């Protein structure tokens, strides 16, 4: 049972956007998906409450910021949305659970340096063969200098950039209805699905 963790100790970088859409992708493939929310804000749990009955089911995983437990039985894929400030024993618990970790990272010097220590820790665990780690650039145009700087920074860590998620209202409008890119007609979100293609291939590995 793969466990995909969305993590970055910095807040406001798009963790919940990634977590909900990863869960939506797995659900679109017919998997039995659970989405856990260890963030005190409980944004992913709120999103689940907005999800319409007709949408592909994604169930909740009862975790909290103070207790990250093993996923329950009876599911095939788990996605965990984690809080800002992830470190210490919470970080260690996440490492024990995760098969894959996706780190959302905005291409600003402030975000990059705020996340540096965390990425170094992940790189060490990745090199030890314990899990796969990938970076997703958030709210970025891959053709910009900012994207190039982000890529150069991450390349120095030996971590792959899985893709770039553009700054678009599509995510906001869909989230308000408990939906993801993978719940609507592909023609409506064609550009966004193109950006997700590489991310999805990595998830399927």
Backbone as JSON Lines, residues from 0, in Angstrom:
{"i":0,"aa":"X","n":[0.84,-1.19,0.0],"ca":[0.0,0.0,0.0],"c":[0.88,1.25,0.0]}
{"i":1,"aa":"X","n":[0.97,1.95,-1.11],"ca":[1.82,3.15,-1.16],"c":[1.26,4.28,-0.3]}
{"i":2,"aa":"X","n":[2.16,4.93,0.42],"ca":[1.81,6.1,1.22],"c":[2.59,7.29,0.65]}
{"i":3,"aa":"X","n":[1.85,8.28,0.15],"ca":[2.46,9.47,-0.42],"c":[2.26,10.62,0.56]}
{"i":4,"aa":"X","n":[3.34,11.22,0.99],"ca":[3.3,12.31,1.96],"c":[3.64,13.62,1.25]}
{"i":5,"aa":"X","n":[2.82,14.64,1.5],"ca":[3.08,15.97,0.98],"c":[3.63,16.79,2.14]}
{"i":6,"aa":"X","n":[4.87,17.27,2.02],"ca":[5.51,17.88,3.19],"c":[6.41,19.04,2.81]}
{"i":7,"aa":"X","n":[6.37,20.05,3.64],"ca":[7.29,21.19,3.6],"c":[7.09,21.91,4.92]}
{"i":8,"aa":"X","n":[8.15,22.17,5.68],"ca":[7.97,22.82,6.98],"c":[7.47,24.25,6.88]}
{"i":9,"aa":"X","n":[7.53,24.84,5.68],"ca":[7.05,26.2,5.5],"c":[5.55,26.16,5.15]}
{"i":10,"aa":"X","n":[4.79,27.06,5.71],"ca":[3.36,27.12,5.41],"c":[3.08,27.91,4.14]}
{"i":11,"aa":"X","n":[1.9,27.71,3.59],"ca":[1.46,28.49,2.46],"c":[2.14,28.21,1.14]}
{"i":12,"aa":"X","n":[2.66,26.98,0.98],"ca":[3.38,26.65,-0.26],"c":[2.57,25.77,-1.2]}
{"i":13,"aa":"X","n":[1.36,25.39,-0.8],"ca":[0.51,24.6,-1.68],"c":[0.42,23.13,-1.34]}
{"i":14,"aa":"X","n":[0.67,22.77,-0.08],"ca":[0.62,21.36,0.31],"c":[-0.76,20.74,0.09]}
{"i":15,"aa":"X","n":[-1.79,21.46,0.51],"ca":[-3.14,20.91,0.39],"c":[-3.58,20.8,-1.06]}
{"i":16,"aa":"X","n":[-3.2,21.76,-1.89],"ca":[-3.5,21.66,-3.33],"c":[-2.89,20.4,-3.91]}
{"i":17,"aa":"X","n":[-1.65,20.12,-3.57],"ca":[-1.01,18.91,-4.07],"c":[-1.66,17.66,-3.49]}
{"i":18,"aa":"X","n":[-1.91,17.66,-2.18],"ca":[-2.45,16.47,-1.52],"c":[-3.8,16.08,-2.09]}
{"i":19,"aa":"X","n":[-4.69,17.05,-2.26],"ca":[-6.02,16.74,-2.76],"c":[-5.98,16.25,-4.2]}
{"i":20,"aa":"X","n":[-5.11,16.84,-5.0],"ca":[-5.04,16.43,-6.41],"c":[-4.33,15.09,-6.58]}
{"i":21,"aa":"X","n":[-3.35,14.79,-5.74],"ca":[-2.76,13.45,-5.77],"c":[-3.82,12.41,-5.4]}
{"i":22,"aa":"X","n":[-4.6,12.7,-4.35],"ca":[-5.67,11.78,-3.97],"c":[-6.69,11.65,-5.1]}
{"i":23,"aa":"X","n":[-7.01,12.77,-5.75],"ca":[-7.95,12.74,-6.87],"c":[-7.42,11.92,-8.03]}
{"i":24,"aa":"X","n":[-6.12,12.01,-8.28],"ca":[-5.53,11.2,-9.36],"c":[-5.65,9.71,-9.04]}
{"i":25,"aa":"X","n":[-5.28,9.32,-7.83],"ca":[-5.38,7.91,-7.47],"c":[-6.82,7.42,-7.58]}
{"i":26,"aa":"X","n":[-7.76,8.24,-7.12],"ca":[-9.17,7.85,-7.2],"c":[-9.61,7.69,-8.65]}
{"i":27,"aa":"X","n":[-9.1,8.54,-9.54],"ca":[-9.47,8.46,-10.95],"c":[-8.97,7.17,-11.59]}
{"i":28,"aa":"X","n":[-7.96,6.56,-10.98],"ca":[-7.43,5.3,-11.49],"c":[-8.14,4.09,-10.89]}
{"i":29,"aa":"X","n":[-9.17,4.35,-10.1],"ca":[-9.96,3.27,-9.53],"c":[-9.44,2.72,-8.22]}
{"i":30,"aa":"X","n":[-8.48,3.41,-7.6],"ca":[-7.92,2.93,-6.34],"c":[-8.81,3.32,-5.16]}
{"i":31,"aa":"X","n":[-8.69,2.57,-4.08],"ca":[-9.37,2.91,-2.83],"c":[-8.45,3.84,-2.05]}
{"i":32,"aa":"X","n":[-8.79,5.12,-2.01],"ca":[-7.88,6.15,-1.53],"c":[-8.33,6.71,-0.19]}
{"i":33,"aa":"X","n":[-7.36,6.92,0.7],"ca":[-7.6,7.63,1.93],"c":[-6.73,8.88,1.96]}
{"i":34,"aa":"X","n":[-7.31,9.98,2.39],"ca":[-6.59,11.25,2.5],"c":[-6.54,11.64,3.96]}
{"i":35,"aa":"X","n":[-5.34,11.69,4.52],"ca":[-5.17,12.08,5.91],"c":[-4.73,13.51,6.03]}
{"i":36,"aa":"X","n":[-5.13,14.17,7.1],"ca":[-4.79,15.57,7.3],"c":[-4.21,15.74,8.7]}
{"i":37,"aa":"X","n":[-2.89,15.9,8.77],"ca":[-2.22,16.08,10.05],"c":[-1.98,17.55,10.37]}
{"i":38,"aa":"X","n":[-2.52,18.44,9.55],"ca":[-2.38,19.88,9.77],"c":[-3.5,20.36,10.69]}
{"i":39,"aa":"X","n":[-3.16,21.2,11.64],"ca":[-4.18,21.7,12.58],"c":[-5.28,22.48,11.87]}
{"i":40,"aa":"X","n":[-4.97,23.09,10.73],"ca":[-5.98,23.84,9.99],"c":[-7.02,22.92,9.36]}
{"i":41,"aa":"X","n":[-6.66,21.65,9.15],"ca":[-7.59,20.64,8.62],"c":[-8.19,21.03,7.27]}
{"i":42,"aa":"X","n":[-7.37,21.61,6.41],"ca":[-7.86,22.05,5.1],"c":[-8.28,20.87,4.22]}
{"i":43,"aa":"X","n":[-7.51,19.79,4.25],"ca":[-7.86,18.62,3.45],"c":[-9.16,17.99,3.94]}
{"i":44,"aa":"X","n":[-9.35,17.95,5.25],"ca":[-10.59,17.39,5.79],"c":[-11.79,18.26,5.4]}
{"i":45,"aa":"X","n":[-11.6,19.57,5.42],"ca":[-12.65,20.47,4.98],"c":[-12.98,20.21,3.51]}
{"i":46,"aa":"X","n":[-11.95,20.05,2.69],"ca":[-12.15,19.76,1.27],"c":[-12.94,18.48,1.07]}
{"i":47,"aa":"X","n":[-12.62,17.45,1.86],"ca":[-13.36,16.19,1.76],"c":[-14.84,16.38,2.08]}
{"i":48,"aa":"X","n":[-15.11,17.28,3.02],"ca":[-16.5,17.55,3.38],"c":[-17.27,18.23,2.26]}
{"i":49,"aa":"X","n":[-16.55,18.88,1.35],"ca":[-17.19,19.55,0.21],"c":[-17.35,18.63,-0.99]}
{"i":50,"aa":"X","n":[-16.71,17.48,-0.94],"ca":[-16.7,16.6,-2.12],"c":[-18.09,16.02,-2.38]}
{"i":51,"aa":"X","n":[-18.6,16.16,-3.6],"ca":[-19.96,15.7,-3.9],"c":[-20.06,14.18,-3.91]}
{"i":52,"aa":"X","n":[-21.22,13.63,-3.57],"ca":[-21.4,12.17,-3.53],"c":[-21.14,11.5,-4.88]}
{"i":53,"aa":"X","n":[-21.37,12.23,-5.97],"ca":[-21.2,11.63,-7.3],"c":[-19.73,11.5,-7.7]}
{"i":54,"aa":"X","n":[-18.84,12.2,-7.0],"ca":[-17.41,12.13,-7.33],"c":[-16.83,10.79,-6.86]}
{"i":55,"aa":"X","n":[-15.74,10.4,-7.48],"ca":[-15.07,9.15,-7.07],"c":[-14.71,9.25,-5.59]}
{"i":56,"aa":"X","n":[-14.98,8.21,-4.82],"ca":[-14.82,8.31,-3.37],"c":[-13.36,8.45,-2.92]}
{"i":57,"aa":"X","n":[-13.18,9.33,-1.97],"ca":[-11.92,9.47,-1.24],"c":[-12.31,9.54,0.23]}
{"i":58,"aa":"X","n":[-11.83,8.62,1.01],"ca":[-12.24,8.59,2.41],"c":[-11.21,9.29,3.28]}
{"i":59,"aa":"X","n":[-11.62,9.62,4.5],"ca":[-10.73,10.31,5.42],"c":[-9.94,9.31,6.25]}
{"i":60,"aa":"X","n":[-8.77,9.74,6.65],"ca":[-7.9,8.94,7.51],"c":[-7.76,9.71,8.8]}
{"i":61,"aa":"X","n":[-8.18,9.12,9.88],"ca":[-8.29,9.84,11.15],"c":[-6.92,9.98,11.81]}
{"i":62,"aa":"X","n":[-6.19,11.02,11.39],"ca":[-4.91,11.34,12.01],"c":[-5.01,12.75,12.57]}
{"i":63,"aa":"X","n":[-4.06,13.11,13.39],"ca":[-4.05,14.46,13.96],"c":[-2.62,14.98,13.97]}
{"i":64,"aa":"X","n":[-2.47,16.25,14.29],"ca":[-1.14,16.84,14.33],"c":[-0.27,16.23,15.43]}
{"i":65,"aa":"X","n":[-0.92,15.65,16.44],"ca":[-0.17,15.1,17.56],"c":[-0.02,13.58,17.51]}
{"i":66,"aa":"X","n":[-0.68,12.94,16.55],"ca":[-0.6,11.49,16.47],"c":[-0.7,11.05,15.01]}
{"i":67,"aa":"X","n":[0.41,10.65,14.45],"ca":[0.43,10.12,13.1],"c":[0.59,8.61,13.23]}
{"i":68,"aa":"X","n":[-0.46,7.87,12.88],"ca":[-0.48,6.43,13.09],"c":[-0.41,5.71,11.75]}
{"i":69,"aa":"X","n":[-0.26,4.4,11.81],"ca":[-0.23,3.62,10.59],"c":[-1.59,3.7,9.89]}
{"i":70,"aa":"X","n":[-1.6,3.72,8.56],"ca":[-2.88,3.78,7.84],"c":[-3.72,2.55,8.15]}
{"i":71,"aa":"X","n":[-5.04,2.71,8.16],"ca":[-5.93,1.57,8.43],"c":[-5.93,0.59,7.27]}
{"i":72,"aa":"X","n":[-6.36,-0.62,7.56],"ca":[-6.46,-1.65,6.53],"c":[-7.66,-1.37,5.63]}
{"i":73,"aa":"X","n":[-7.69,-2.05,4.49],"ca":[-8.84,-1.93,3.6],"c":[-8.72,-0.81,2.6]}
{"i":74,"aa":"X","n":[-7.53,-0.27,2.42],"ca":[-7.32,0.78,1.43],"c":[-6.09,0.41,0.6]}
{"i":75,"aa":"X","n":[-5.99,0.97,-0.6],"ca":[-4.86,0.64,-1.46],"c":[-3.85,1.77,-1.57]}
{"i":76,"aa":"X","n":[-4.3,3.01,-1.42],"ca":[-3.42,4.16,-1.57],"c":[-3.74,5.19,-0.49]}
{"i":77,"aa":"X","n":[-2.69,5.76,0.1],"ca":[-2.85,6.75,1.16],"c":[-2.08,8.02,0.79]}
{"i":78,"aa":"X","n":[-2.72,9.16,1.02],"ca":[-2.08,10.46,0.84],"c":[-2.17,11.2,2.17]}
{"i":79,"aa":"X","n":[-1.06,11.77,2.61],"ca":[-1.04,12.48,3.9],"c":[-0.6,13.92,3.7]}
{"i":80,"aa":"X","n":[-1.47,14.85,4.09],"ca":[-1.19,16.28,4.08],"c":[-0.62,16.65,5.44]}
{"i":81,"aa":"X","n":[0.57,17.23,5.48],"ca":[1.25,17.48,6.75],"c":[1.28,18.96,7.1]}
{"i":82,"aa":"X","n":[1.53,19.28,8.37],"ca":[1.53,20.68,8.79],"c":[2.83,21.4,8.47]}
{"i":83,"aa":"X","n":[2.79,22.74,8.48],"ca":[4.0,23.53,8.46],"c":[4.76,23.29,9.76]}
{"i":84,"aa":"X","n":[6.06,23.52,9.74],"ca":[6.86,23.3,10.94],"c":[7.14,21.85,11.24]}
{"i":85,"aa":"X","n":[7.03,21.0,10.22],"ca":[7.26,19.57,10.42],"c":[8.72,19.31,10.77]}
{"i":86,"aa":"X","n":[8.95,18.76,11.96],"ca":[10.31,18.45,12.39],"c":[10.24,17.52,13.59]}
{"i":87,"aa":"X","n":[11.4,17.14,14.1],"ca":[11.45,16.32,15.31],"c":[10.77,14.97,15.15]}
{"i":88,"aa":"X","n":[10.02,14.56,16.18],"ca":[9.41,13.24,16.15],"c":[8.32,13.14,15.1]}
{"i":89,"aa":"X","n":[7.65,14.26,14.8],"ca":[6.64,14.21,13.74],"c":[7.3,13.91,12.39]}
{"i":90,"aa":"X","n":[8.44,14.55,12.14],"ca":[9.19,14.28,10.91],"c":[9.59,12.81,10.86]}
{"i":91,"aa":"X","n":[10.09,12.27,11.96],"ca":[10.51,10.87,11.98],"c":[9.34,9.92,11.75]}
{"i":92,"aa":"X","n":[8.17,10.24,12.32],"ca":[6.99,9.41,12.08],"c":[6.61,9.4,10.61]}
{"i":93,"aa":"X","n":[6.68,10.57,9.99],"ca":[6.33,10.67,8.57],"c":[7.32,9.85,7.74]}
{"i":94,"aa":"X","n":[8.6,9.93,8.07],"ca":[9.61,9.19,7.32],"c":[9.34,7.69,7.4]}
{"i":95,"aa":"X","n":[8.92,7.23,8.57],"ca":[8.65,5.8,8.75],"c":[7.48,5.35,7.89]}
{"i":96,"aa":"X","n":[6.49,6.22,7.7],"ca":[5.3,5.86,6.95],"c":[5.48,5.96,5.44]}
{"i":97,"aa":"X","n":[6.27,6.92,5.0],"ca":[6.24,7.34,3.6],"c":[6.97,6.38,2.67]}
{"i":98,"aa":"X","n":[6.32,6.09,1.55],"ca":[6.99,5.45,0.42],"c":[7.52,6.52,-0.54]}
{"i":99,"aa":"X","n":[6.74,7.59,-0.66],"ca":[7.12,8.72,-1.5],"c":[6.82,10.01,-0.76]}
{"i":100,"aa":"X","n":[7.68,11.0,-0.91],"ca":[7.42,12.32,-0.35],"c":[7.51,13.34,-1.49]}
{"i":101,"aa":"X","n":[6.48,14.17,-1.59],"ca":[6.49,15.27,-2.53],"c":[6.62,16.57,-1.74]}
{"i":102,"aa":"X","n":[7.59,17.39,-2.13],"ca":[7.82,18.66,-1.47],"c":[7.4,19.79,-2.42]}
{"i":103,"aa":"X","n":[6.31,20.49,-2.1],"ca":[5.96,21.67,-2.9],"c":[6.9,22.82,-2.54]}
{"i":104,"aa":"X","n":[7.39,23.49,-3.57],"ca":[8.39,24.53,-3.33],"c":[8.18,25.68,-4.3]}
{"i":105,"aa":"X","n":[8.02,26.87,-3.76],"ca":[7.86,28.04,-4.61],"c":[9.25,28.59,-4.97]}
{"i":106,"aa":"X","n":[9.38,29.14,-6.18],"ca":[10.7,29.55,-6.67],"c":[11.13,30.93,-6.18]}
{"i":107,"aa":"X","n":[11.12,31.1,-4.88],"ca":[11.64,32.34,-4.31],"c":[12.81,32.0,-3.4]}
{"i":108,"aa":"X","n":[13.74,32.91,-3.3],"ca":[14.91,32.66,-2.48],"c":[14.52,32.43,-1.02]}
{"i":109,"aa":"X","n":[13.44,33.08,-0.56],"ca":[13.0,32.92,0.83],"c":[12.46,31.51,1.07]}
{"i":110,"aa":"X","n":[11.66,31.02,0.14],"ca":[11.11,29.67,0.28],"c":[12.21,28.62,0.18]}
{"i":111,"aa":"X","n":[13.12,28.82,-0.74],"ca":[14.19,27.84,-0.95],"c":[15.06,27.71,0.3]}
{"i":112,"aa":"X","n":[15.48,28.84,0.87],"ca":[16.36,28.76,2.03],"c":[15.61,28.33,3.29]}
{"i":113,"aa":"X","n":[14.32,28.65,3.37],"ca":[13.52,28.21,4.52],"c":[13.35,26.7,4.52]}
{"i":114,"aa":"X","n":[13.5,26.09,3.35],"ca":[13.27,24.66,3.2],"c":[14.57,23.88,3.11]}
{"i":115,"aa":"X","n":[15.69,24.55,3.07],"ca":[16.97,23.91,2.78],"c":[17.29,22.77,3.75]}
{"i":116,"aa":"X","n":[17.2,23.01,5.05],"ca":[17.54,21.98,6.03],"c":[16.65,20.75,5.87]}
{"i":117,"aa":"X","n":[15.36,21.01,5.66],"ca":[14.4,19.93,5.48],"c":[14.76,19.09,4.25]}
{"i":118,"aa":"X","n":[15.1,19.75,3.15],"ca":[15.47,19.04,1.93],"c":[16.76,18.24,2.12]}
{"i":119,"aa":"X","n":[17.7,18.8,2.88],"ca":[18.93,18.06,3.18],"c":[18.62,16.77,3.94]}
{"i":120,"aa":"X","n":[17.7,16.87,4.9],"ca":[17.31,15.68,5.66],"c":[16.67,14.64,4.74]}
{"i":121,"aa":"X","n":[15.79,15.09,3.86],"ca":[15.13,14.16,2.94],"c":[16.13,13.52,2.0]}
{"i":122,"aa":"X","n":[17.1,14.3,1.54],"ca":[18.11,13.77,0.63],"c":[18.91,12.66,1.31]}
{"i":123,"aa":"X","n":[19.2,12.82,2.6],"ca":[19.93,11.79,3.34],"c":[19.13,10.5,3.41]}
{"i":124,"aa":"X","n":[17.83,10.62,3.71],"ca":[16.98,9.43,3.79],"c":[16.83,8.79,2.42]}
{"i":125,"aa":"X","n":[16.71,9.63,1.4],"ca":[16.57,9.11,0.04],"c":[17.82,8.34,-0.36]}
{"i":126,"aa":"X","n":[18.98,8.88,-0.03],"ca":[20.23,8.21,-0.37],"c":[20.39,6.9,0.37]}
{"i":127,"aa":"X","n":[19.73,6.8,1.52],"ca":[19.77,5.56,2.28],"c":[18.79,4.52,1.72]}
{"i":128,"aa":"X","n":[18.05,4.91,0.69],"ca":[17.14,3.98,0.03],"c":[15.84,3.75,0.74]}
{"i":129,"aa":"X","n":[15.47,4.65,1.64],"ca":[14.27,4.44,2.44],"c":[12.99,4.89,1.73]}
{"i":130,"aa":"X","n":[13.12,5.8,0.78],"ca":[11.93,6.33,0.12],"c":[12.34,7.12,-1.1]}
{"i":131,"aa":"X","n":[11.32,7.5,-1.89],"ca":[11.54,8.37,-3.03],"c":[11.09,9.78,-2.67]}
{"i":132,"aa":"X","n":[11.85,10.76,-3.13],"ca":[11.53,12.16,-2.86],"c":[11.51,12.93,-4.17]}
{"i":133,"aa":"X","n":[10.5,13.77,-4.34],"ca":[10.43,14.62,-5.52],"c":[9.96,16.02,-5.16]}
{"i":134,"aa":"X","n":[10.38,16.98,-5.97],"ca":[10.01,18.38,-5.76],"c":[9.0,18.78,-6.83]}
{"i":135,"aa":"X","n":[8.0,19.55,-6.43],"ca":[7.08,20.15,-7.39],"c":[7.12,21.67,-7.21]}
{"i":136,"aa":"X","n":[7.49,22.37,-8.27],"ca":[7.48,23.82,-8.23],"c":[6.05,24.34,-8.28]}
{"i":137,"aa":"X","n":[5.71,25.19,-7.32],"ca":[4.33,25.68,-7.19],"c":[4.23,27.13,-7.65]}
{"i":138,"aa":"X","n":[3.14,27.4,-8.37],"ca":[2.85,28.76,-8.84],"c":[4.02,29.32,-9.64]}
{"i":139,"aa":"X","n":[4.46,28.55,-10.61],"ca":[5.66,28.93,-11.35],"c":[5.49,28.62,-12.83]}
{"i":140,"aa":"X","n":[6.1,29.46,-13.64],"ca":[6.17,29.24,-15.08],"c":[7.53,28.61,-15.37]}
{"i":141,"aa":"X","n":[7.53,27.42,-15.93],"ca":[8.78,26.68,-16.14],"c":[9.73,27.41,-17.09]}
{"i":142,"aa":"X","n":[9.25,28.41,-17.82],"ca":[10.1,29.14,-18.78],"c":[10.81,30.33,-18.15]}
{"i":143,"aa":"X","n":[10.59,30.59,-16.88],"ca":[11.13,31.8,-16.25],"c":[12.49,31.56,-15.61]}
{"i":144,"aa":"X","n":[13.17,32.67,-15.32],"ca":[14.45,32.6,-14.62],"c":[14.26,32.01,-13.23]}
{"i":145,"aa":"X","n":[13.14,32.34,-12.59],"ca":[12.87,31.8,-11.25],"c":[12.83,30.28,-11.28]}
{"i":146,"aa":"X","n":[12.21,29.72,-12.31],"ca":[12.15,28.27,-12.43],"c":[13.55,27.68,-12.63]}
{"i":147,"aa":"X","n":[14.37,28.36,-13.41],"ca":[15.75,27.9,-13.63],"c":[16.53,27.89,-12.32]}
{"i":148,"aa":"X","n":[16.34,28.93,-11.51],"ca":[17.04,29.0,-10.23],"c":[16.58,27.88,-9.29]}
{"i":149,"aa":"X","n":[15.27,27.62,-9.32],"ca":[14.75,26.53,-8.49],"c":[15.34,25.2,-8.94]}
{"i":150,"aa":"X","n":[15.39,24.98,-10.24],"ca":[15.93,23.74,-10.78],"c":[17.4,23.58,-10.41]}
{"i":151,"aa":"X","n":[18.16,24.65,-10.51],"ca":[19.58,24.59,-10.18],"c":[19.79,24.26,-8.71]}
{"i":152,"aa":"X","n":[18.97,24.87,-7.86],"ca":[19.08,24.61,-6.42],"c":[18.79,23.15,-6.11]}
{"i":153,"aa":"X","n":[17.7,22.63,-6.67],"ca":[17.3,21.27,-6.36],"c":[18.27,20.26,-6.97]}
{"i":154,"aa":"X","n":[18.78,20.54,-8.15],"ca":[19.75,19.64,-8.77],"c":[20.97,19.45,-7.88]}
{"i":155,"aa":"X","n":[21.33,20.49,-7.15],"ca":[22.47,20.39,-6.25],"c":[22.23,19.44,-5.1]}
{"i":156,"aa":"X","n":[20.97,19.17,-4.8],"ca":[20.62,18.24,-3.73],"c":[20.46,16.81,-4.24]}
{"i":157,"aa":"X","n":[20.44,16.65,-5.54],"ca":[20.21,15.32,-6.1],"c":[18.77,14.88,-6.04]}
{"i":158,"aa":"X","n":[17.84,15.82,-5.94],"ca":[16.41,15.5,-5.89],"c":[15.75,15.91,-7.21]}
{"i":159,"aa":"X","n":[14.88,15.09,-7.73],"ca":[14.26,15.41,-9.02],"c":[13.14,16.44,-8.9]}
{"i":160,"aa":"X","n":[13.07,17.32,-9.89],"ca":[11.91,18.2,-10.02],"c":[10.88,17.46,-10.87]}
{"i":161,"aa":"X","n":[9.77,17.1,-10.27],"ca":[8.76,16.29,-10.96],"c":[7.96,17.11,-11.96]}
{"i":162,"aa":"X","n":[7.81,18.38,-11.69],"ca":[7.03,19.23,-12.57],"c":[6.78,20.58,-11.93]}
{"i":163,"aa":"X","n":[6.02,21.39,-12.67],"ca":[5.68,22.73,-12.21],"c":[4.17,22.91,-12.31]}
{"i":164,"aa":"X","n":[3.6,23.47,-11.26],"ca":[2.16,23.73,-11.2],"c":[1.95,25.23,-11.35]}
{"i":165,"aa":"X","n":[1.25,25.62,-12.4],"ca":[1.09,27.04,-12.68],"c":[0.11,27.69,-11.71]}
{"i":166,"aa":"X","n":[0.16,28.99,-11.65],"ca":[-0.74,29.78,-10.81],"c":[-2.03,30.03,-11.6]}
{"i":167,"aa":"X","n":[-3.08,29.3,-11.27],"ca":[-4.33,29.39,-12.01],"c":[-5.52,29.3,-11.07]}
{"i":168,"aa":"X","n":[-6.61,29.92,-11.45],"ca":[-7.84,29.88,-10.65],"c":[-8.51,28.5,-10.71]}
{"i":169,"aa":"X","n":[-8.08,27.65,-11.62],"ca":[-8.7,26.32,-11.73],"c":[-8.65,25.58,-10.4]}
{"i":170,"aa":"X","n":[-7.51,25.63,-9.73],"ca":[-7.37,24.92,-8.46],"c":[-8.31,25.49,-7.4]}
{"i":171,"aa":"X","n":[-8.45,26.8,-7.38],"ca":[-9.31,27.45,-6.39],"c":[-10.77,27.1,-6.62]}
{"i":172,"aa":"X","n":[-11.21,27.19,-7.87],"ca":[-12.61,26.9,-8.19],"c":[-12.96,25.44,-7.93]}
{"i":173,"aa":"X","n":[-12.05,24.54,-8.29],"ca":[-12.32,23.12,-8.08],"c":[-12.31,22.77,-6.59]}
{"i":174,"aa":"X","n":[-11.34,23.33,-5.85],"ca":[-11.26,23.04,-4.42],"c":[-12.52,23.48,-3.69]}
{"i":175,"aa":"X","n":[-13.11,24.58,-4.11],"ca":[-14.33,25.08,-3.46],"c":[-15.5,24.12,-3.62]}
{"i":176,"aa":"X","n":[-15.39,23.19,-4.57],"ca":[-16.45,22.21,-4.8],"c":[-16.02,20.8,-4.39]}
{"i":177,"aa":"X","n":[-14.86,20.69,-3.75],"ca":[-14.37,19.38,-3.33],"c":[-13.9,18.53,-4.49]}
{"i":178,"aa":"X","n":[-13.44,19.18,-5.56],"ca":[-13.03,18.46,-6.76],"c":[-11.55,18.67,-7.07]}
{"i":179,"aa":"X","n":[-11.05,17.89,-8.03],"ca":[-9.66,17.99,-8.49],"c":[-9.65,18.07,-10.01]}
{"i":180,"aa":"X","n":[-8.45,18.24,-10.55],"ca":[-8.31,18.26,-12.0],"c":[-8.82,16.98,-12.63]}
{"i":181,"aa":"X","n":[-8.8,15.9,-11.87],"ca":[-9.1,14.58,-12.41],"c":[-10.59,14.22,-12.28]}
{"i":182,"aa":"X","n":[-11.38,15.19,-11.81],"ca":[-12.82,14.96,-11.65],"c":[-13.65,15.65,-12.72]}
{"i":183,"aa":"X","n":[-13.02,16.43,-13.58],"ca":[-13.76,17.21,-14.57],"c":[-13.29,16.83,-15.97]}
{"i":184,"aa":"X","n":[-14.02,17.3,-16.96],"ca":[-13.66,16.99,-18.35],"c":[-12.24,17.48,-18.64]}
{"i":185,"aa":"X","n":[-11.39,16.62,-19.21],"ca":[-10.0,17.0,-19.47],"c":[-9.86,18.27,-20.29]}
{"i":186,"aa":"X","n":[-10.81,18.53,-21.17],"ca":[-10.72,19.73,-22.02],"c":[-10.78,21.01,-21.2]}
{"i":187,"aa":"X","n":[-11.37,20.95,-20.01],"ca":[-11.5,22.14,-19.16],"c":[-10.18,22.5,-18.48]}
{"i":188,"aa":"X","n":[-9.32,21.52,-18.29],"ca":[-8.08,21.73,-17.53],"c":[-6.88,21.15,-18.29]}
{"i":189,"aa":"X","n":[-6.92,21.27,-19.59],"ca":[-5.93,20.61,-20.44],"c":[-4.5,21.03,-20.09]}
{"i":190,"aa":"X","n":[-4.25,22.32,-19.94],"ca":[-2.9,22.8,-19.64],"c":[-2.41,22.26,-18.3]}
{"i":191,"aa":"X","n":[-3.32,22.2,-17.34],"ca":[-2.92,21.72,-16.02],"c":[-2.62,20.23,-16.03]}
{"i":192,"aa":"X","n":[-3.42,19.46,-16.76],"ca":[-3.16,18.02,-16.85],"c":[-1.83,17.75,-17.54]}
{"i":193,"aa":"X","n":[-1.46,18.58,-18.5],"ca":[-0.15,18.44,-19.14],"c":[0.97,18.61,-18.11]}
{"i":194,"aa":"X","n":[0.79,19.57,-17.2],"ca":[1.8,19.78,-16.16],"c":[1.86,18.61,-15.19]}
{"i":195,"aa":"X","n":[0.73,17.94,-14.99],"ca":[0.67,16.84,-14.05],"c":[1.13,15.51,-14.63]}
{"i":196,"aa":"X","n":[1.31,15.44,-15.94],"ca":[1.61,14.15,-16.57],"c":[2.86,13.5,-15.98]}
{"i":197,"aa":"X","n":[3.9,14.27,-15.82],"ca":[5.15,13.71,-15.28],"c":[5.01,13.36,-13.8]}
{"i":198,"aa":"X","n":[4.29,14.19,-13.07],"ca":[4.04,13.9,-11.65],"c":[3.3,12.57,-11.52]}
{"i":199,"aa":"X","n":[2.29,12.37,-12.36],"ca":[1.5,11.14,-12.3],"c":[2.34,9.92,-12.66]}
{"i":200,"aa":"X","n":[3.22,10.06,-13.64],"ca":[4.09,8.92,-13.99],"c":[4.97,8.55,-12.81]}
{"i":201,"aa":"X","n":[5.47,9.57,-12.1],"ca":[6.32,9.3,-10.93],"c":[5.5,8.61,-9.82]}
{"i":202,"aa":"X","n":[4.27,9.04,-9.65],"ca":[3.41,8.41,-8.65],"c":[3.14,6.95,-8.97]}
{"i":203,"aa":"X","n":[3.08,6.63,-10.26],"ca":[2.76,5.27,-10.68],"c":[3.97,4.33,-10.67]}
{"i":204,"aa":"X","n":[5.16,4.88,-10.5],"ca":[6.35,4.03,-10.54],"c":[6.35,3.02,-9.39]}
